[in-house]
Amino acid sequence: MLKLVRFCVNNPKKTIFFFIILTILWGYKASSVTMDSDIFNIIPKDENSTESSAYLIMGLETKNNQNLYTIEGLEALYKVISNISEFDEVLSSHSIFSIQTPNTGENGRLITSSPLPLGLYPKNNIELETFTKNVVNNPFLENTLICNDGKLINTIFTTIKTTENKDSFLSRIQKATKPLENYYNVSFAGDLILGERANFYLEKDFITLLIGALFIMLVIFFFSFRARRAIFLPIALVLVGVIWALGLMGLLGFKITVVSCVVPALVLTIGNSYTIHVINELFRNSHENSFSKDWISKAVLHINNTIIIASLTTVVGFLSLLFTNQGIMKEFAISISFGILSVAILSLFLLPAIFSLLNKPSDLHSHKANKGKTVTLLGHLGFIVTKHYKLFLLLSVIFISISILILPKLRVGSDYYNYFPKNDLIIQENLELFKKNGGINLLHITLTSDTAEYFTSNEGLKLLDKLDTYFISNTSIYSIDSMITYYKKINLIRYNNYELPTNRGLLQLLKRQFANLSSSDNIFSNSNFISSNGDEVTFYLRIYNTVHNSVISEPDFVAFLQPLKDDINKITNNDVSLKVGGPAYLGNTVTSILLKDQKTTLIISFILVFIISCLYFKSFYYGIMSILPLISAVTFNFTMMILLRIPLDVTTMMVSSVAIGVGIDDAIHLLIQFKKQKRKFPNNINRVMYNTYRITGRPILLTTLSIVSGMLVLILANFVPIKYFGVLVAFSLSGALFGTLFFLPSMLVMLYKILHFCKKIS
């Protein structure tokens, strides 16, 4: 290590050139990084799902109490749908013009057709009357293309899952629908709407957070060191670290997501702590009378162990996220870990090389680092903590105990509409249209029998009929799509009776009509209602909070699901197996996944940083001591989440890993100096603590202030979870600082006194 540092110091131009070449190469790869604005990629994917498309819903409501069905309005709608259907992003469209459903034809026979022949729009009053009758009174269109008690007409476009230019696509959609504004109030909803807004805010947040973090760093370094080199060099180094991190993302094909968009800000703020430690040590040692640059190498060697162990523990904290279930969390962990290691390497080798080309820091800067007001005050704080260690220990234990007691009040949330600013009119329109459509929570109830063709037998059909009747009676279920539901709807159209017929011949007719309906080109044809051998059926339920007229929340879903499963098992007498799935189930069971991931990452990160500390100090005792401040960091985090009613979600879950990985750095720095001072003054704990605080207190305070200030910049973000993330990391690291300056020293003093007391009586 010494030889490598000396090489960099003695060959600064070669060293700088080498790092410039590396940065250019990483910068080239960084230029290929793109945005991924799909906020639903944080939901675990159904392993059986092959879905590669998305939906865009266009809703039309009456304007100024006009008639919803007019010749002019329907003609305009037909032409707009035809126009949009030609877009490259649109795979298919389902509208009231083209939808194929069972209808009564001539002589009362049952046929499958659209509201008008050839799927056209009405051109005269007679056709308008026929069209309106076939649409309004059609049970197959209810709660799908005709919603909100007939006051809303939907057109559903099947689109590609993602598009590189969502903004352009939606702009063309809005331009194409301009002719409809003369007749209807037009609104949109769908994945691409959310994706476009997410993309807009991602780009905005990415730039805002980067600039904000840079500004905060400049202010902190200016007031901390009052030297130009101590302001611009660290900023330059961490910016290089950001480029390297983005370069790795480009090399590995990672994209900037709602999670990884904070990577640059985190690299800036966390990486700055390493540059602060190195610069502080360089200033402290610059008073040495040396004509060579050897004092730089010695200063770096004084601090290199701290930087190495701090960066390792920080990386370990982030890499614990590799054990989560979300792919974007793993990508974030790898990207931020590489960025942190990059800044650590730059601080240990590039920073000394640049320093060797500059003039020696003035005696004023050296004096400030060794005997300044902050240093003196922190030394006195060490005396105070040593004298009143019992009080600080008691306060720490009380706070931690209270935090543990209130932990069950922690909320878990996954309402992705809350990710966006409340004043975003597009998102509010999107949500409002979904509400009028009966929500967006799609639940799949799949029943499987051990007997082939069971669900096509009379016994199986009767069982499905009972389930359908039960689902209809459940007020939280807005609509039902299933084989048995369609049988009954066909029977309603043909015989004006919504029930499963008992006549064998009629049942066979309904089966044939259902087969035709499923195979035709319509919105129902892709639904897998029944398996090919008749041993498995699926009900597709749209659930909704009818009490509050809103999308069902996660707590409401959990309260809804278990009674539903119990009732289904009771109706089926447990003769068939039950499987629950679908977007609603996956989205609303993120709670259990998040809680499991949170426990896993906490345990793994605690264990790994403990092992690293034990190996570094070669002491189980110091390993235990090093993780004490992490207890206060984690409890600070959860306490603030409970007090501020911040839910645990995919972004706030990362806070504990950050708190553990970063929070332990200051504890290790303090323990390293504590051991040195203890060897010098083995029988004087007051002197040990005074010197420990004087030497380590200032960099500990500055690094925490730097990171906390940088994290608070995230408040400027538009995504609400990113705001939460910034606030919680700031509180967590404040908790780690409290633990490092009060809890840990109090425990060290207490154990020191106990040990000396035992020696006396022995």
KOLLUMFI-594815 format. One record per residue: x, y, z of N, C-alpha, C in turn; residue in one letter. Coordinates in steps of 0.1 Angstrom, whole numbers, plus 5000, padded with zeros to 4 digits. Example, Ala and Ser with C-alpha at 12.3 -4.5 7.8 and 13.67 -1.06 7.14 Angstrom:
BEGIN
513249435078512349555078513249675078A/512849785071513749895071512950005079S/
end
This chain:
BEGIN
500849885000500050005000500950135000M/501950125009502850245010503550274996L/504050164990504750174977503850234966K/502550184966501650234956501250384958L/501050424971500750564974501950654970V/503150604974504350684971504550694956R/504250594948504350594934503450704928F/502250704933501250814929501650954932C/502250964944502751094949503951144941V/504851054938506051084931505951084916N/504851024911504551034897503151084894N/502951204898501551254898500951264883P/501751304874501251324860500851194854K/501751094856501350954851500050904857K/499950924871498750884878497550954873T/497651084872496451164867496051124853I/497051104844496751054830496050924830F/496550834839495950694839494450704843F/494150784853492750804858491950874848F/492450964841491751044830491350944819I/492250854815491950754805490750664810I/490950614822489850534828488550604828L/488550734832487250804832486650824819T/487450844808486950864795486350734790I/486950624793486350494790485050464797L/484950494810483750474817482650574812W/483150694809482250794804481550754791G/482350684783481750634770480650544772Y/480850444782479850354785478650414792K/478950524800477850594807476950664798A/477450704786476550764776475450674770S/475650544772474650454767473550424777S/473550474789472550444799471250514796V/470150444797468850504793467950494806T/466750554804465750554815464850444814M/464450384825463350284825462250344835D/461250394830460250464838459050374842S/459150244840458050154844458050134859D/457150204866457250194880456650064885I/456049984876455449854881456549744880F/457749774876458749664876459249634890N/458749714900459149674914458249574919I/457149544912456249434916456749304912I/456749204920457249074916456449014905P/457048954895456348904883455848764886K/454648734880454048604881454948514872D/455448404878456348314870455748254858E/454348244858453648194846453248294836N/453448424840452948524831453848544819S/453248554807453948584795453448714789T/452848804797452348924792453449014787E/453249064774454249144768453649274763S/452349294767451649414762451049494773S/450649614770449949694780448649754775A/447949824783446649874779446650024780Y/445950094770445650234771444150254770L/443550304780442050324780441750464776I/440850484767440350624764438850624768M/438550714777437250724782436550844777G/435250824773434450944768433150954777L/432951084781431751114789431051234782E/429751244785428951354779429551494782T/429351584773429851714774428651804775K/428551884786427351974787426051904787N/426051784793424751704794424251664780N/425051654770424651614757424451464757Q/423751414746423451274745424851204742N/425051094749426251014747426350954733L/425150924727425150854715424450944704Y/425351004696424851084685425551044672T/424951064661425551024648426951094646I/426951224649428151304647429251254656E/428851234669429851204679430451064677G/429550964673430050824671430850824658L/430550904648431350904636432750954639E/432851064647434151114651434951014659A/434250944668434950844676435450724667L/434650684658435050574649436350614641Y/436350734636437550784628438750794637K/438550844649439750864658440350724661V/439450624664439950494668440650434656I/440150454644440850404632442150464630S/442250594633443550664632444550614642N/444150604654445050564665445550414663I/444650334657444950194655446050174645S/446350284637447450274627448850304634E/448850354646450050384653450950254654F/452250274653453150154654453050094668D/452850174678452750124692451550054696E/450450064687449150004690449049864683V/448849764691448749634686447349594682L/446349644689444949614686444049714693S/442849724690441849804696440549734699S/439949764709438649704713437649824716H/436649834707435749944709434249894707S/433349984710431949944709431549924694I/432349964685432049934670432449794666F/433649754670434149624665433949504674S/433549524686433549414696432549314692I/432949184692432049074688431449014701Q/430149014702429448954714428248884709T/427648794717426448724713425248824712P/424448814702423248894700422148804694N/420948854695419848774689419648824675T/419748724665419548764651418148744646G/418048724634416648694628416048564634E/414748564635414048454640414448414655N/415048514662415448494676416648404678G/417348374667418548284668419648364674R/420548294681421748354687422948354678L/423448474675424548494666425648574674I/426848564669427948654674428248764664T/428148884668428248994659428649124666S/428949224658429249354664427849434664S/427849554671426549624672425949664658P/426749684648426349704634427149614625L/426549574614427249494604428549554600P/429549474599430949514595431649604605L/431049614617431649694627431749844624G/430749894617430750034613430050124623L/430050254621429350344629427950374623Y/426950414631425650444625425650574617P/424950564605424950674596423550744595K/422550684601421250744601420550704615N/419350764617418650744629418250604632N/417850524621417550384623418750304628I/419850324621421050254625421550304639E/421350424643421650474656420850414667L/419550394664418650324674419150184676E/419450114665419849974666421149964673T/422050054669423450054675423350074690F/422550174694422450214709421850094717T/420850034711420149924718421149804720K/421949774709422849664710424049694720N/424349824722425449854730425049874745V/423949944747423549984761422949854768V/422249774761421649654767422449524766N/423749544762424549424761425349394774N/425049284781425649254793427149224792P/427649194780429049164778429849294777F/429249404775429949534775429949604788L/429049564797428849624810430149604818E/430549724823431749724832433049694824N/433049694811434249684803434349804793T/433449804783433449914774432350014777L/431349974785430350064790430350064805I/430750174811430950174826430150294832C/430250304845429750414853428250424850N/427550314851426050314848425650364834D/426550334825426250374811426650514807G/427250584816427650724814429050734808K/429750624806431150624802431350524791L/431950564779432250474769433850464769I/434250334769435650314769436150254755N/437250294751437950224740439250174746T/439550044744440749984750441749954739I/442950014740443949994730445049904736F/445349794730446449704734447749764728T/448649804736449949864731451149784735T/452249814729453449754733453749784748I/454549704754454749714769455449844772K/456549874765457249994767457650064753T/457850184753458350254741459350364745T/460350374737461450464741461050614742E/460050644734459550784734458050794738N/457750774750456450774755455750914753K/456551014755456051154754455551174739D/456251134729455851144716454551074713S/454450944718453350864716452050924721F/452150974734450951034740450651164734L/451651234729451351364722450551334710S/450851234702450151194690448751144693R/448651074704447351024709446451144712I/446951244719446151354723445751444711Q/446751454701446451524689445351454681K/445451324680444451244672443051254678A/442951274691441651284698441051424698T/441651524693441151654693439751664687K/439351594676438051604670436951564680P/437251474690436251424700435851534710L/436751634711436451734722435251814719E/434751814707433451884704432251814709N/432451684712431251604716431451544730Y/432651514734432851444747433951504755Y/433851474768435051494777435951374776N/437151394771438051274769439051264780V/439351144784440351124794441050994791S/442250974796443050854794443550794806F/443850664805444450594817445250474811A/446250424818447050314813448450314817G/449150204815450550194819451450294812D/451150324799452050424792451850564797L/450650594802450450724808451350734821I/451350634829452150634841453650644837L/453950564827455350554822455850694817G/454950764810455350894805455650994816E/454750994826454951084837456151044845R/456350914847457550864855458750904847A/458750894834459950934826460251084828N/459151164827459351304829459951344842F/459451284853459951314866461351254869Y/461651134863462951074864464051164859L/463751214846464751304840464951434848E/463851484853463851604861464551584874K/464251474881464851444894466351414892D/466751344882468151304880468951434879F/468551534872469351654870469251734883I/468051754889467851834901468651784912T/468651654915469351594926470851604924L/471351584912472751594910473251744912L/472551834907472951974909472852014924I/471751974930471552004944472551954953G/472951824950473951764959475351834957A/475651874944476851944942476952074949L/475852144949475752274956476052264971F/475352164977475452144991476952104994I/477552024986478951984989479852104988M/479652194979480452314977480352394990L/479152414995478852495007479552435019V/479452305021479952235032481552245032I/482152215021483552215020484152365022F/483352455017483852595018483952635033F/482852605041482852645055483652555063F/483952435058484752335066486252365065S/486752395053488152405051488652545047F/487752625041488152755036489352755027R/489452655019490652645010490052594996A/490552654985490052624972490252474969R/491452424972491752284969490752184977R/490352224988489452144997488052154992A/487752244983486452264978486252194964I/487152224955486952174941487552034939F/488651994946489151864944488151754948L/487551754960486651654963485451644954P/484951764949483851764940484251694927I/485451724922485951664910486051514911A/486551474923486751324925485451254926L/484451304933483151234934482451234921V/482551344913481951344900482551234891L/483851214892484551104885483950974889V/483650964903483050834908481650814902G/480950924900479550914895479650864880V/480650914873480850874859481150724858I/482050684867482450534868481250454871W/480350494881479150414884478250404873A/477950524866477050524854477750434843L/479050444842479750364832479450214834G/479550164846479250024849477849994846L/476950084849475550064845475350044830M/476050124823475950114808476649984803G/477749944810478449824806477549694809L/476849694820476049584824474549594818L/474249704811472949714806471849754816G/472249814827471349864837470749994832F/469550014837468850144833468550224846K/468350354843468050444855466550434858I/466250384870464850354874464450444886T/463250434891462850514902463650484914V/464450374914465350344925466750394923V/467250354911468650394908468850534904S/467850614903468050754899468750834911C/468750774923469450844934470950804934V/471450714925472850664926473750784925V/473650874915474650994915474651074928P/473451104933473451184946474051104957A/473850974958474450894969475950884967L/476450864955477850854953478550994957V/477851104953478351234957478451254972L/477351224979477351254993478151155001T/478051024999478750925006480250925003I/480550934990481950944986482651064991G/481951174993482651294999483151265013N/482551175020483151145034484551095033S/484851015023486250965021487251085018Y/486851175009487651285006487851375018T/486851395026486951475038487951415048I/487951285050488851215059490351235054H/490551215040491851235035492351375035V/491551475031491951615032492151655046I/491351615055491551655069492851605074N/493251485070494451425075495651495068E/495551525055496551605048496851735055L/495751805058495951935065496551915079F/496151815086496751785099498251765099R/498651695088500051665087500951755079N/500351865073501051955064502052035072S/502052045085502952125093504352065094H/504451935090505751865091506751935082E/507951955087509052015080509651915070N/509251905058509751815049509851875035S/511051865029511251925016510651835005F/510551705008509951614999508451605000S/507851524992506351504993506051385002K/507051335010506751215018505751235028D/505551365033504451385043503051355037W/502951365024501651335018501351185019I/502451105016502250955017501950915031S/502750975041502450935055501050975059K/500551095055499251135059498151035054A/498350995041497450905035497450765042V/498650725046498750595053498150605067L/498150725073497550735086496050705085H/495450745073493950735072493550625063I/494450555056494050455046493250345052N/493650295064492850185070491350225072N/491250345077489850395079489050405066T/489650445055489050455042488650315037I/489650225038489450095033488250025040I/488350025054487349955061485950025060I/485950155059484750225058484050195045A/484850195034484250165021483750025020S/484549935026484049795026482749775033L/482649825045481449815053480249885046T/480549995039479450065032478949975020T/479949925013479649835001478849715006V/479249655017478549535022477149575026V/476949685032475549735035474649735023G/475249795012474449804999474249664993F/475349584993475249454986474349354993L/473949385006472949305012471649305004S/471449414996470249424988470149324977L/471249254974471249154964470449034969L/470049024982469248914987467748954986F/467349064980465949094979465449024966T/464149044964463448974953463249064941N/463649194942463449284931464749304923Q/464649284910465749294902466349434902G/465549544902466049674902466749714915I/466449644926467149664938468549604937M/468649494930470049434929470849514919K/470249574909471049664900471449784907E/470649834916470949954924472149924933F/472049804940473149764949474549754942A/474549694930475749684923476349814918I/475449904913475850034908476350124919S/475650134930476150224941477350174947I/477450034949478649984955479950014947S/479749994934480950024925481250174926F/480250264926480550404927481250444940G/480850374951481450404964482950354964I/483150234959484550184958485450274949L/484850324939485550414929486050534936S/485150604944485550724951486650694962V/486450574968487450534978488850524972A/488950454960490150444953490750574948I/489850664943490250794939490850874950L/490250864962490650944974492050894979S/492250764978493550714983494750734973L/494450744960495550744950495550874942F/494450904936494351024927494451154935L/493751164947493851284955495251324960L/495951224965497351254969498251294957P/498051234946498851274934498551414930A/497351454930497051594927497551694938I/497451654950498051734961499551754960F/500251654954501651674953502051774943S/501151814934501451914924501152054929L/500452064941500052194946500952234957L/500852364961501652414972501252354985N/502152344995501752295008500752385014K/499752315021498652395028499352495038P/498752605040499252705049499152655064S/499952725072499952685087498552715093D/497852805087496452835092495552715090L/495652655079494852535076495252415085H/496552405087497052295096496552325110S/496652445115496252485128494752455130H/493952485120492452465121492152315122K/492852235115492652095116493152025129A/494152095135494652035148494152105160N/493952235160493652305172492552405170K/491752395160490652485158489552485168G/488652575168487552575178486752445178K/486452395166485652275165486352165172T/487652155169488452045175488452055191V/488652175196488652205210487352165217T/486252215210484952185216484652035216L/485051965206484751825206485651745216L/486851805219487651745229486951755243G/486351875245485551895258484351805258H/483751785247482551695246483051555251L/484251505247484751385251484851375267G/485251485273485251485288483951475294F/482951545288481551545293480951405292I/481151345281480551205279481251115289V/482551125291483251035300482751055314T/482451185318482051215332480651165334K/479751185324478351155326477851035317H/478750935316478450825307477250745311Y/476950745324475750665329474450735323K/474450865323473250945319473050915304L/474150925296474050905281473650765278F/474150675286473850535284472350505287L/471850565297470450545301469550605290L/469850725286469050795275469050705262L/470150655259470250565247469350445248S/469450375260468650255262467150285262V/466850395268465350435269464850455255I/465650535247465150565233465050435225F/466050355225466050225217464850145222I/464550135235463450055240462150105235S/461950235235460650295230460450265216I/461550275208461450255194461050105191S/461550015198461249875196459749845200I/459249915210457849895214456849945204L/457250055197456250115187456450055173I/457449965171457749915158456549845151L/455649785158454449725152453549825145P/453749955148452850055141453450095127K/454550035123455150065110454150025099L/453950125090453050095079453850045067R/453149965059453749915046452849955035V/453350025024452550075014453050045000G/452150024991452550004977451550064967S/450950184971450050254962450850344953D/451050294941452050354932451550494926Y/450250524928449750654924450350754934Y/450650714946451150804956452650844954N/453250774944454650804940454750944933Y/453550984927453651104919453151224928F/453551354923453051474930451551474930P/450951524941449551534942448851624932K/449651724928449151824918449251794904N/449751664901449851624887448451594881D/447951684873446651664867446451544858L/447551504851447451394842447251264851I/448051254862447951134870446551134877I/446051244881444751254888443651214878Q/443851254865442851214855442851064852E/444151014852444350874850443650794862N/443850834874443250764885441750784886L/441250894882439750924882439050834872E/439750814860439150734850439050584854L/440150544861440250404866439150384877F/438850484885437850474895436450454888K/436150534878434950524871434750394864K/435950324861435950194854435850084864N/435750114877435650014887437049964892G/438050054892439350024897440249954888G/441349924892442449864884442949734890I/442349694901442849574908442249444902N/442949374894442549254888443049134896L/442149054900442448934908442048804901L/442948714900442648584894442448474904H/441348414903440948294912440948174903I/441948084905442047964897441747844905T/440847764900440447634907440947514898L/441447414905441947304898441447174904T/440947084895440346954899441346844895S/441246734903442046614899441346534888D/440146574885439346494875439346574862T/439646514851439646574838438146604834A/437946714827436546754822435646784834E/436146804846435246814858434446944856Y/435047054852434347184851433447194839F/433447094831432447094820431247004823T/431446924834430346834838429246914845S/428046854847426946914854427346954868N/428046864875428446884889429447004890E/430447014880431347124880430747254877G/429847254867429147374864428247434875L/427647344883426847384894427747454905K/428947394907429847454916430247594912L/430547604899430947734894429847834895L/428647784893427447874894427347924908D/427547844918427547884932428547994935K/429747974930430848064932430548204925L/429948194913429648314906428548394914D/427548324919426548394927427148454940T/428148384946428748444957429548564954Y/430348564943431148674938430248804936F/429048774930428148884927427648954940I/427448874950427048924963428048994971S/429348984967430449044974430549194969N/430349284978430249424974431649484970T/432749414973434049464969434449414955S/433649334949433949284936433049354926I/433749434917433049524908432549444895Y/433349354890432949284878433649144878S/432949054871433448914871433448864856I/434648804852434748744839435148604841D/434348514836434648364837433848294827S/434148164826433348084817431848074821M/431648054834430248044839429548174837I/430148284839429548414838429148434824T/429948394814429548414800428448314796Y/428448194802427348104799425948174803Y/426048234815424748294820424448424812K/425448494808425148614800424548574786K/425148474780424548424768423048374770I/422848314781421448264784420548384786N/421148494792420348614794419948684781L/420848684771420548744758419548654751I/419748524751418848434744417548414750R/417448394763416248364770415848464781Y/416548574782416148674791416248624806N/417248544809417248474822418748464826N/419148534836420548534840420748414850Y/420848294845421148184854421648064845E/422247964852422747854844421547754841L/421247734828420147644825420347504829P/419247434832419347294835419147204823T/418647254812418347174800419747134794N/419947004792421146954786421447014772R/420447014764420647064750420947214750G/420347284759420647434760422047454765L/422547374774423847384779424847354768L/424647254760425547224748425547344739Q/424447414737424347534728425247644734L/425047664747425847764754427347744753L/427747614754429147574753429747604739K/428947584729429347604715429447764713R/428547834718428547984717429748034724Q/430047984736431248034744432547994736F/432647884730433747844722433947944711A/432847974704432948074693433448214698N/432848254709433248384715434648384719L/435248274724436648274729437548274717S/437148214706438048204695438048324685S/436948404687436848524678437848634682S/437948734673438848844676438148954684D/438248934697437549034706438349044719N/437849124727438549154740438549034749I/437648944747437548824756438448704752F/438848714739439448594733440748554740S/441448644746442748614752442648564766N/441448554771441348514785441248364786S/442148314795442148164796441248124807N/439948114803438848084813438947934817F/439247844808439247704812440347634804I/440947534810442047454804441547364793S/442447314785441947234773441347104778S/441747054789441146924793440046944804N/439647074806438547104815438747074830G/440047064834440347044849440747164856D/440747284849441147404856440347524850E/439847614859439047724855439647844862V/439447964856439848094863438748194862T/438548254874437648374875438548494875F/438148594867438948724866438048824873Y/438448874885437648964893438349104893L/437449204892437949334894437449384907R/438349414916437849444930438049594932I/437149654941437049794942436549824956Y/436949944962436449984975435150064972N/434050004973432750064970432350164982T/432950144994432550225005433150365003V/434450374999435050504997435150544983H/434550464974434550494959436050514955N/436950424957438350444954438950304951S/440150314946440950194944441250124957V/441049994958441249924970442649934975I/442849974988444249984993444749854998S/446049855001446749725005446149675018E/445949755028445349695040443949645038P/443149715030441749665026441849535018D/442849525010442949405002443249285011F/444149305020444549195029443349155037V/442549255042441349225049440249155041A/440249185028439349125018439648985014F/440948955012441448835006441148705015L/441548715027441448595035439948545037Q/439048635040437648585041437148525027P/437648585016437248545003437748395001L/439048375004439548235003438848135012K/438448185024437748095033436448055028D/435748155022434348135017434448045004D/435448064996435547974984435847834988I/436747814998436947675003435747615009N/434947695015433647645021432647605011K/432547685000431647654989432047534982I/433347514979433947404971434147284980T/433947294993434147185003435547135002N/436447224998437947184996438147064986N/437147044977437346934968438246974956D/438447104954439347154944440447244950V/441547244944442647334949442447474944S/442847574953442647714950443947784949L/444047864938445247944936444848094933K/445448184940445148324938446348394931V/446048474921447148544914446648664907G/447348714898446948834890447648964896G/447549074888448149194892447749244906P/446449234910446049274923446749194934A/446849064932447448984942448949014943Y/449649024932451049054932451349184938L/450549284933450749424938450449444952G/449449374958449049394971449649294981N/450449204976451249124985452649154986T/452949274981454349324982454749344997V/453649365005453949385019454749275025T/454349145023455049035029456449025023S/456549055010457849045003458749155009I/458249275010459049385016459549355030L/458649305038458949275052460049165053L/459849065044460848955044462149015039K/462149095028463449155023464049245034D/463249315041463749405051464449335062Q/463849225067464449145077465749075072K/465649025059466848955054468049055052T/467749175046468849265044469449315057T/468549345067469049385080469949285086L/469549165087470349055093471649035086I/471549025073472749005065473749115066I/473249235065474149355066474749365080S/474049345090474549345104475649235105F/475349115101476349005103477649035095I/477449085082478649105074479549225079L/478949335083479749445088480349405102V/479649325110480249275122481449185120F/481349095110482449005106483649095101I/483449185093484449275088485149345099I/484349405108484949475120485749385129S/485249265131485949165139487349135133C/487349105120488549075113489549185113L/488949305111489849425110490549445124Y/489749445134490249475148490849355154F/490649235148491149105153490549095168K/489349135169488749135183487249125182S/486649025189485249015189484649125197F/485349175207484949285216484749415207Y/485749445199485649575191484649555180Y/484449425175483349405166482049435171G/481749395183480449425190480349575192I/481449645196481349785199481049865186M/481549815175481449895162479949895157S/479149795161477749795156476849855165I/477249905177476349965187475650095181L/476450185174475750295168474750265157P/474850145151473950105141472550075147L/472550035160471250015167470450145167I/471150255171470550385172470150435158S/470950405148470650445134469450385129A/469250245131468150175126466850215134V/466950235147465850275155465350415152T/466350505149466050635145465150635132F/465650545123464950535110463450485112N/463250375119461950325120461050415129F/461650485139460850575147460350695139T/461250745130460750855122459750815111M/459850695106458850635097457550635104M/457550595116456250575124455650715127I/456550805132456050935136455551025124L/456251015113455951085101454951005092L/454550885096453650805088454150775074R/455450755073456150715061456050565059I/455450515048455350365047456650305043P/456750175046457850095041457550055027L/458350095017458150055003459550014997D/459550004984460749954978461950044979V/461650174981462750274982463150294997T/462150315005462450335019463050215026T/462850095020463449975025464949975024M/465450055015466950065013467650145024M/466850225032467450315042468250235052V/467750125057468450055067469750005062S/469849955050471149915044472150035043S/471650145039472450265039472950305052V/472050305062472350345076473450245082A/473250115079474250025084475550035077I/475550045064476850045057477550175059G/476850285059477550415061477650455076V/476750415084476750455098477850395106G/478350275102479450215109480750275106I/480850355096482150415092482750505104D/481850585109482350675120482650605132D/481950495135482250415147483550345146A/483950295134485250235132486350335133I/486050455127487050565128487350595143H/486250615151486450645165487150535172L/486850405169487450295176488950275173L/489250305160490650305156491450395165I/490950515166491750615174491650585189Q/490550535193490450495207491450395211F/491750295202492750195205494150255206K/494350345197495750415197495950495209K/494850565213495050645225495050565238Q/494350455238494350365249495750305252K/496450275240497850225242498750325248R/498550455244499350565249499050595264K/497750595268497350625281496450515287F/497050405290496250285294495450305307P/495950405316495250415329494550555330N/494350615319493650755319492550755309N/491350715312490250705303489850845299I/489950945308489651085304490451135293N/491751115294492751155284492451085271R/492150955272491950875260490750935252V/489650955259488451005252488651155247M/489351235255489651375250490351375237Y/491451295236492251285224491451225213N/490751125216489951055206488951145199T/488251225207487251325202487951435194Y/489151485199489851585192490351545178R/490751425177491351385164490251335155I/489251255160488251195151486951275150T/486751365160485451425161485151515149G/486151595145485951685134485551615121R/486351515116486051445104484751375105P/484451315117483151245119482051345117I/482151455124481051555123480951615108L/482051635102481951695088481351585078L/481851465080481351365070479851345072T/479351335085477951315087477151435082T/477651555085476951675080476951675065L/477951635059478051635044476951535039S/476951415044476051315039474551355042I/474351395054472951435058472451545050V/473351645047472951765039472651715025S/473551625020473351575006472051495005G/471651415016470451335015469251435016M/469351535023468151625024467851695011L/468851695002468651744988467551664981V/467451544985466451454979464951504981L/464851594991463551654993463051724980I/463951764972463651844960463051744949L/463151614951462651524941461151524940A/460651484928459251484926458651344930N/459351234929458851114934458851114949F/457651084954457551094969458450994976V/458550864972459450774980460950824980P/461350894970462750954970462851054980I/461851144982461851244993461951165006K/461151065008461150995020462550935022Y/463050875012464450815013465450915018F/465451035012466351135017466251175031G/464951195035464651235049465051125059V/464751005055465050895065466550865066L/467250865054468750845055469350955064V/468851085062469351195071469151165085A/467951125089467651085103468450965108F/468550865099469250745103470750775106S/471350855097472750885099472950985111L/471951065114471951145126471951055138S/471150955137471050855148472450785149G/473050755138474450685139475450785145A/475350915142476251015148475951015163L/474751015167474451015182475050895188F/474850775181475350655187476850655188G/477550715178479050725177479550815188T/478950925190479451035199478951015214L/477850935216477350925229477150785234F/476450705226476150565230477450475231F/478150475220479450395219480450435229L/480750575231481750605241481350575255P/480050595258479550565271479650415274S/479450335265479650195267481150155268M/481950225261483450205262483950245276L/483450355281483850405294483350305305V/482050265304481550175314482250045314M/482549985303483249855302484749875307L/485349995304486650025309486650025324Y/485750095330485650105345485349975351K/484449895345484149755350485449675350I/486149675339487449595338488449635348L/488649765350489649815360489149785374H/487849785377487349755390487649605393F/487449515383487649375384489149345387C/490049425380491449405382491849445396K/491249545402491549595415491149495426K/489949435424489549345435490149205433I/490749185421491449055420492849065425S/
end
